[in-house]
Amino acid sequence: MRRPGRWWRRKSTPAKVEAYTRWSFHFMVLVELVAAGGQLLGLLVRDGQSGTGGPGLTVLLMCLVAGHCGLCGVLASRSLDWQCGRRAKPVRLLWALGIVTALVATTAVSLVDHGRTGRDADGVALGVFVTVLAFGAGTITLGMRERRRMAVCVVGFAAGSGVVAFASGMAVGGALISVGVVLLSAGFITSTYVLSLWLLNVVHELDEARETRTRLAVAEERLRFGRDLHDVMGRNLAVIALKSELAVQLAQRERLEAVTQMVEVQRLAHETQREVREVVRGYREADLSSELAGAKGVLTAAGISCTVTGPAVGLPAQAQSALGWVVREAATNVLRHGDARWCAVEVRVREDRAVLTVENDGAPDGAGGPGRGSGLVGLRERLAEIGGTLRAGPAGDGRFLLTAEVPSGPGAVASGGEPLAPSGHRAAAATATSRPAGPGSEVTP
């Protein structure tokens, strides 16, 4: 059964901010409807109780206000899509809202001239007049990007309100008051919209910057690895090529020095193989303490509260390498497959087993979760090769639990043993040649 709010937690941070912005725009429409429609409804009720005047114009104005609110909501949503680059600029809707705003404001002022001379009627007319102009001007500015045009739009609507009020028979003082109220109200609404859009753009830019930083980190690591391989293999391969060419020439002349050169070529090949193995091993080893600190830093930077408990030192090298890769893969999956708010990582040692648990509240609906993917499948297979286990799955209440166990006794340390790595590296390991295993022998990566 779907828990309330699960769909919200599944959204990314930019999607949450965008949804909040869209709802705030629609809430402003509701505020206009309550402010203007409530005044008209109260006037209609008072007229019905007193029996003065007909309700025809008031009902018409209520319908116009409702239509104006609906048009503001549609334009706000379309303008937000335009601001996010997903839709063309809603030019027709902008013109339509401007015309409807002028029509509703003019109709509101006309209430004073149609037999409604009471103070309540005048106050309601002025209130609806100002409200419609303020919200109309503020919503239209959503279809603009330049601050100067927004300011001109607000000032233009304020000046227009004074002209319409004065032309409808309102005193100069009242017209000036309406100009000031519309200017302040529309300016406040426009500032609120601009601030919301600015915040949304900042969140999107930060999200893009985080993705760019991740790609740059991967590219930098690839360059570093390629540079290390070039430094190790470049000189030796050049020497091997020269000595092989020399050996061919000596062999063609049937000179015994060719054998010496080929022996040297063989020695250089074995040395190059050993150096490459060391580079790859250093690249693939994972330190548990470093991985725990890195995972906490990355998750905290992503807005996820992360706690790490338990000893990260004192474990055998093989166990540290294995658990380090599990921590790296688990942190990656928490960021990629879920939308967690907290994550708890615990390391504990019991008897001759080291146990690592990673728990978070970002498990999405269904049987999937942050533990899906080929990464953990490969880790599970490699842990099985050294007598370890890996379990991952939903733990109820929207939580996801990953548990990894590896041997931590004295027999778990294998000198020259192959460090644990993701399944993506195993193809290279399977094709590499190795010398026969023996005491103190090295196993190829």
Secondary structure, DSSP 8 states (H G I E B T S, - for coil): ---TTHHHHTS-HHHHHHHHHHHHHHHHHHHHIIIIIHHHHHHHHHHHHHT-S-SHHHHHHHHHHHHHHHHHHHHHHHHHHHHTTSS---HHHHHHHHHHHHHHHHHHHHGGGTT--SHHHHHHHHHHHHHHHHHHHHHHGGG---HHHHHHHHHHHHHHHHHHHHHTT--HHHHHHHHHHHHHHHHHHHHHHHHHHHHHHHHHHHHHHHHHHHHHHHHHHHHHHHHHHHHHHHHHHHHHHHHHHHHHHHHHTT-THHHHHHHHHHHHHHHHHHHHHHHHHHHH---HHHHHHHHHHHHHHTT-EEEEES--SSS-HHHHHHHHHHHHHHHHHHHHH---SEEEEEEEEETTEEEEEEEES---SSS--TT-SHHHHHHHHHHHHTT-EEEEEEEETTEEEEEEEEE-SGGG--TT------GGGHHHHHHS------TT-----
